[in-house]
Every structure is written in C-alpha cells, then in structure tokens.
Amino acid sequence: MTMKNAFAGKSFAVLGAGKMGATLIRAYRAQRLVSPGQVVATVAHAERARTLTESLGIKVTTDNREAAAKADVILLCVKPQVMRVVLEEIRPVMNARKLLISVAASVHTQAIESALQSETPVVRAMPNTPCSVGAGMTGICKGRFARPSDLDLARALFEAVGRTVVVDEKLMDAVTGLSASGPAFAFIILESFAEAGVKVGLPRDVATLLASQMLLGAAKQVLDTGDHPALLKDAVTTPAGCTIDGILELEEGKLRVTLIKAVVKATQRAKELVDG
C-alpha cells in the first residue's frame, strides 16, 4: 500500500497529541498526505488544544469520544497508565469498520480488544524518537480482528516517518527494549565518542560532527549493503593497525556485554510497565 493510498479518503483521529502524536501529524502535513479536514487531534487541556490548533494547522480538542466517532482510523498515542480510561471513553463509538492503532508500550492488543468490547481491528505499534527527523524505526503487530489490509495501512502510516517491521506480539517488548529505548543508549555512545575527540585535541563541535556522521554512516552501510556488522568491522580493522588496538580496549571494558545487558534490562522493564 502506497502512502497516498493509505491516506486517501480516510479520516484520522490522533488521541493524545504529545511528542509522538504531534510528530506524526507534522510529518503527514509536511508531506501533504492529509488535508486539515482529514485529521483531528486531542489533548487533555483546553489551553494546550488552542496552542496546537495554531501550530499544527488542524482541529485539536479535548473530546476523545467525539474525535474517535468521526474517524476511520484512530491513533491512540496516550501513556499506558491512562489507556484504560481513554478506551472506556471511546468504547461506545468503536466498531468493526474502524481501525485503532495503539503506540502505548506494553499494552497488549488483547487487553485493548477486551476494553473495547467489540470486534474493532487493533494494531499495536512501537515507534521511536528518531521518527521526529524521519528516521524512525517502528515495530508493528496485529490483534485478533485486524486484517492484512489493516496491517498494511499501519505500516504505511509509520513509513511516513521511517522504517517498519512486522513481528509477533510476543516480541513487542523486545522491540521496545531495542529500538525504542536504544536511541538513548546510542546518544550515550555518541556523547562518549565526542568526549574522546575532545580528549585527543579536537574542538567539541568538530568532535560531535565527526562522531555523529560516523555513526550515521556506519548504520547506513549496514542497511544499504545488508552485510553483517562483523564483516564490515573486519574491513576497517587492518593488521597491526590502530583500529584493532581500540577494539581490544572495548572488549576489555566489556562494552559488548554491557550493551546487551542494557537491552535485556529495558525489555524486562517493558513487560512490567502496565502493572507499574
């Protein structure tokens, strides 16, 4: 499904126009995938609604039920802790002709379906913050009543801000731990590279630029070539060169194990979010 086909003739409601909700709306508007009349958003406070109406160029209200009632596709972008309240609020207007896409971490499709008490198709998505610059990564899975066409639509919506991958729902917490939490880990690594550049004499702005473009280029090389990262690492590591000495320091500092443990810990925490 192309992006234009995904948006054509459909009305959208973004319930919870926080960081992710607003990011998606801005991307859709910037790419002219939706007209102002096609999408409505909601927030908790009236003053915030007025501010976003001006900045996003669409209608923003505080009425979740009214917004959901008039929409074909509902993007549920609220925090996991308030999901049940919002689902109870919109339950009377949900039906099998609508599609609900949830971006709430750890909230299973079965729980959403149970709260809605209808055969509303549900798709669960886990995007990350680089969506804000069009370089996001979103994991997607479908619920019991979602059709292949619903999954295609959800993928098109998030491919407007990056890449998507479809996984079994049992893997969604792992997606959260890796690609959703991962940018924070990557920023620490990037910051460390920049500090190292300063340590060896580079101006901070130059060190940050070098580190940022280096990480961007390395990631793009993996994606574009399809080669295993280990193979690409070996291509950089010449015999008796400087790179192998640096790699030995990384191995001695247990960087590899520490990063693996960080993702495992974040994944375990994702499983616990709903219960607090």
N, C-alpha and C positions, 0 to 999 in steps of 0.2 A: 504494500500500500504506500503510495507516494504521500508526502506531507500535504500537498494541496488536496488530494482526495480525502485524506483523513479529516481535514477541517471543513471541507465544502458542505454547506447546507446544514451544519450542526450548530447547536447552541451549547455553550460551556459555562459551568459554574465552578469557580475556584474557592472552596470553603477554607478560609484561613490564609489570607494573602500576606503571610510573613515572608521570610527570606526566600524560601524555595518557591512559594506560590507566586510572589511578585517577580521572581526571576523568570519563571515560565511565561507569565503574562507578557513581560517586556520582550522576551525572545519572540513570542508569537506576533506581537505587534510590530517589532522591528523587521521581521521577515514578511510582514503583510500576509500572514496566514489566517488572521482573523480580522474582522471589522469591529469597531467599537460596540456595535449592537449584538455581536455574536457571543460576547463573554461578559459575565458579571462576577464580581468577587465579594467576599465577606470578610469582615474583621470583627473583633469583639467590641470596639468602642467607636462611637459616632464621630468623634473628632478625628480619629485615625482614618475613618472611612472618607471623610471630606478631603483629607490630605492626599490619600491615594487616588481618589477620583480625579484630582487635578494632575498628579504625576503620572498615572498610568493611562489616562485618557479613556477610561471605561467607567461604568457604573459600579460603585463599591457601597455595600450596605452592611447592616448588622443582622439581617434576617436570613439565616441559613435555610430555613424551610422554603421560603419564597424563592430563593435563588435556585435551590435544587428542583423545585416544582417546575420551573420554566426551562430547565436544561436537559439536553440529551445526554451529555457527559458531565459527570461530577468529579472534579479532582479534589480529594479530601487531603488537605495539607496541614492538618492540626496535629498537636502533640499527642503522643499515645495516651497520656493521662486524662485527656478530655475527649477522647474518641467516643466513649460510650454515651456521654451526654449529647454530643452532636448527632450521633447515629439515632438516638431516641427522638431527637428533634426532627430529623428529616424522614424518619420511618414512614409516616403516613403518605408521603408523596413519592415513594420509591416503588418501582415495578420492573418487570422483565424487559421493558422497552428502553430502559435507561442503562447506562454503564457507569459504575463507580470505580474510580482508581484511587487507591489509598497509598500515600507515601509515608505513613506512620511506621516507624521502626518497631519491629517485634509483634505487631498486631496481626494475627493470622486471618486469612480470608474466612475461615470457618467461623471465627468469632464475629466478624463483620456481618456475614450472612445470617448468623443466629440473631444478632441485634436488629437487623432489618426485617426479619420475619417475612421475607418474600423471596422470589427467585431472581432478584436483581443480579445481573452479572457483576462480579467483583474481580478486579485485577489489583495485585499488590506490586508496588514499585519501590525501589530503594535507590534514589539518586544521590549524588554527592555535590559538594560545594563548587567544584570547577564547572558545574553547569552554568554558573554566572558569567563565565567567559566563553561559553560554547564548547567546552572541552570536558563535559561531564561523562560519567560512567553510571549507567542505571541498570540494576538487576530487576528482572520482571518475572512474576509467576501469576498463574491464573487460578481463580477459585472454581468451585463446583459447577456453577451455572454459566461461567464465561465461555464464549465460543472462540474458535480460532480467529474470527474476524475482530473480536474484541481485543484479543492479544495483539493482532496486527495494528489496530488503532492505537493502543497504548504505546507500542514501540515507536510508531510514527510521532506521537506527541513528545516523547523524550529524545528522539533522534534529532529534534529541532535544537537541542542543547548539548549534543554529544553522541555517544555510542550507547547501545543497549545489548543486553544478553538475557536470554530466557533460561531460567533454571527451575528445578523442582522447588516447591515451597520449603522443604526441609533444609535447603541450602541458603535460604534468605538471611539467616543470622550470620552465616559466613560471609555473605556479600556485604552485610553491614560492617563486620569486623575488618574486612579487607579494603573494599573500595570506598565505603562511606567514611570510616574512621581513618583510612590510610592517608588522605591528604594532610592530616595533622602530623603524622609520622614523617611524611615527605618534607613538610616545612621545617621540621627539626633537623632533618638531614641537610636540607638546603642551607639553613642558617649555619650549621656546623661547617659546611664547605666554605661559606663566605667568611666565617671567622678564621678558618685555616688560611684563606687567601690573605687576610689582614696580617696574620701571624708571619707569613713569609714575605710581607712587604707590599702587598697590593693595596691601593686605595679601596675603601669599603664599597663604594658604588661599583667600581670595576670588578671587585671580587664577587659581589652579588650578581652582577650581569653574567659573568663567566660561569658561575655555579648554576644559575637559573637556566641559561641556554644549554649548558652541558646536560642537565637532567632532562630538559625538554627534547633535545636531540637524541639522547640515548633511548628514551621511551619511544620516540617516533621511529627510530631504527628497528626496534623490536617489532612494532606494529606493522611497519611497511615491509620488512623483509620476511617476517614470520620465523626468523631464526631463533633458536633457543638462546636466552641471555648468556648462558655459559659459553656458547660458541662465539658470541660477539665479544665477551670478556677476553677470551683467549686470543682473539685477533688484535686486541690492544696490547696484550702482555707479551712483549718481546723478550727473548732470552737475555738474562743478566741486565735487563733494563730497569728503569725507575719504577714502573708500574708494579712489578712483582714485589718490590720492597714495600710499597704501600699496601698491597693485598695481604702480605704477611702481618702487617700491623692490624688490619681489620680482623683477620682471623684470630690473632692473639687477643684482641679486645672483645671477641665473641659477638661481633656486630650481627652476623647472620642469625645466630641463635636468639639474640635479643629481639630482632625484628619479628621473627617467627612467633616468639612468646607474646609480643605486643598484639599481634593479630589474633592469636588464640584467646588472650585475655579479653580483648574487645568483643570477640564473638560470644564468649561466655556471658559477658555483661549484657549483650543484646538479648539473650534468652531470658534475662531477668527483668527487663525494663517494665513490662506490663504489670508485673506483680510488685514492682517498686524496689 
